[in-house]
Each structure stands twice: as structure tokens, then as C-alpha cells.
Amino acid sequence: MISRRFGFAACLEKRLLLVDGNYYVYRSFYAIRNLSNSRGEPTNAIYGFVKALRKMVQDLRPTHAAVAWDEGLPVRRTTLQPAYKAQRPDMPELMRPQIEILRGLTPHMGFVGLGCPNTEADDLMATYTRLAQPTGMEVILATNDKDLMQLVGPGVSVYSTNKSDLRTPGDPFALLGTEEVTERWGVRPEQIGDVLALTGDAVDNIPGISGVGAKTAARWIRARGSLDALLADLESIGNPRVREALRAGMQQIADNREMVRLDDDLPPPVALEGLLMKHDPPALIAILRQCEFKSLLAEVEKENSVQGLLL
């Protein structure tokens, strides 16, 4: 069972926090506008990202942590569907230099940076989740990626600060486990891929079957138990138009199922134990000073001073 309140005893356990770097950079960039230093260099994404990571550490107290970054698209997916994510706009120019700074900054906060050519962050997060599970290490995924919801289960949850996920307005965060994901999707986490195979994913330019929405797909999968069982019994679909669309779209469904399958067996760029949190406050302070974050810099300097006294 995933811990929802972290006391001293929980801190003694190994807890791995995996952060979807690109999601949090984009979220920070668009949430905070018109922030720059005296040299005119944009710092809005850096500020929001650092604040978000600091909150995660405060909320979760991980023993191991990493930020996974997208570094291109996997050949496996673009071969299956060449238009995969092709409709997405280019990264904003003001964001590019900030990502480079963040990739150098986050290790000083204790987060190992993970990235591989032609690899998406969700596949790296899936790989480390698989590596961690046999060790008994709790895994918490900080993301809004629907594909990663497939990983939720015993010892694996999703961290969220979205208001819609909080049980009560005063909660600082929520951990989405099997119950919460099932409630949101209408199917168990391991069945989400079956739903997406039918509906596609407009955000990623993955086409679905005409006439099949998320609620309908979930109801079918819930009733039959799996996508394979549904496709083996198409005559049970009452609507003849939808039934024929499913029959005609069998190859598309198979391709979609493969598209949303997470690659959880990638060669890890860093060993699992190499994700142990190791802070470097002086280096972090130097970068925050260059960014000219006054209040944030004061917070980190105060923390470093207190820690120094304790040592």
C-alpha cells in the first residue's frame, strides 16, 4: 500500500521519485510569464521548475530521485506511425536555454538527469520503475502523462498537485494509486493501454476508431476483461456501424496498442543505486544567484546555513 503520510519511519525506507522533466518545464514556462534577470535572460521556467522540485522533496522525502528528459522520438513508434507527435509546435525559443540551465542545475538539488538519444522520458521512467520494484523500493512518478498511468500498482503511484486530484482542498498533494486511477479511467491501470488502442490519442497524433470514445472503450474493456477478448467477439457490439469500424480498423488498433506500450527494458543510463540523492548546495546557490532569484535564493541559503550548523 502506498504511504500517504510520510513520518520518520517512512523516511528510512527507500523511495524513488521519477520526474517527467519536459512536462514540468512546459507547465512552469506557461504558468509564470515575463520573468527574466537584469541581463534580459528568461528565467520563468527555471523558477517554476525549481519550486516544483523543492515542493516534491518536501512532500515526499525521496531517498533516490531523477529527472527524465525527452531526447527525440523512438524509431519504433515513428516507424509504426510516421505522423506521431508531428502536429506539435516547436519548443518556444525562450524555453530552450532554460532547459539547458535546468539540466545542469537539477543534479545540484539531488536529482540525477536521465536521457538517451531517440528516447522519450516515459520509457526511461518505466524502465526504472521495473528495476526498482523487485528491490521493494517505493516508486512515485511525477507526471501528467496518461501512458505512465499504466505503471500504477502495488508500490507505484503518481504524484499530483492538481486540484481535481486532491481529496480535500487543504491537501498539499495527492498520490494516485490503483483506486484513483481506476476511478478516473473506468478500468484498471494495466488496462489503460487497451482503452487507448481503441480511442487513440489526439495529443500525440495517434488516430482512434471512429465512433469510439473513452467511456465506451472503458465499458467494453471492463465487461470483456481485455482488448483481445473484445476483438474476438465483435458480433457482441450492438451498433453495426461501430462494429464495422472496429473490424476495418483492426490493424490500426494493433498499431495503437504497440504505440502506447512503454519500453520498460531499456539499458539504464545510470544504475538504480546511482540515483541516490546527493545535494550540492553551494553549486545550486551559485546558479540561483546568476538567475537573480531573490526570495528563492534566500530560502536555499538559509537552509544551507542551518544544515551547516547541524553538521
Secondary structure, 3 states (H helix, E strand, C coil): CCCCCCCHHHHCCCEEEEEEHHHHHHHHHHHCCCCECCCCCECHHHHHHHHHHHHHHHHHCCCEEEEECCECCCHHHHHHCCCCCCCCCCCCCCCHHHHHHHHHHHHHHCCEEECCCCECHHHHHHHHHHHHHHHCCEEEEECCCHHHHHHCECCEEEEECCHHHCCCCCCCCEEECHHHHHHHHCCCHHHHHHHHHHHCEHHHCECCCCCCCHHHHHHHHHHHCCHHHHHCCHHHCCCHHHHHHHHHCHHHHHHHHHHCCCCCCCCCCCCHHHHECCCCHHHHHHHHHHHCCHHHHHHHHHHHHHHHHHC
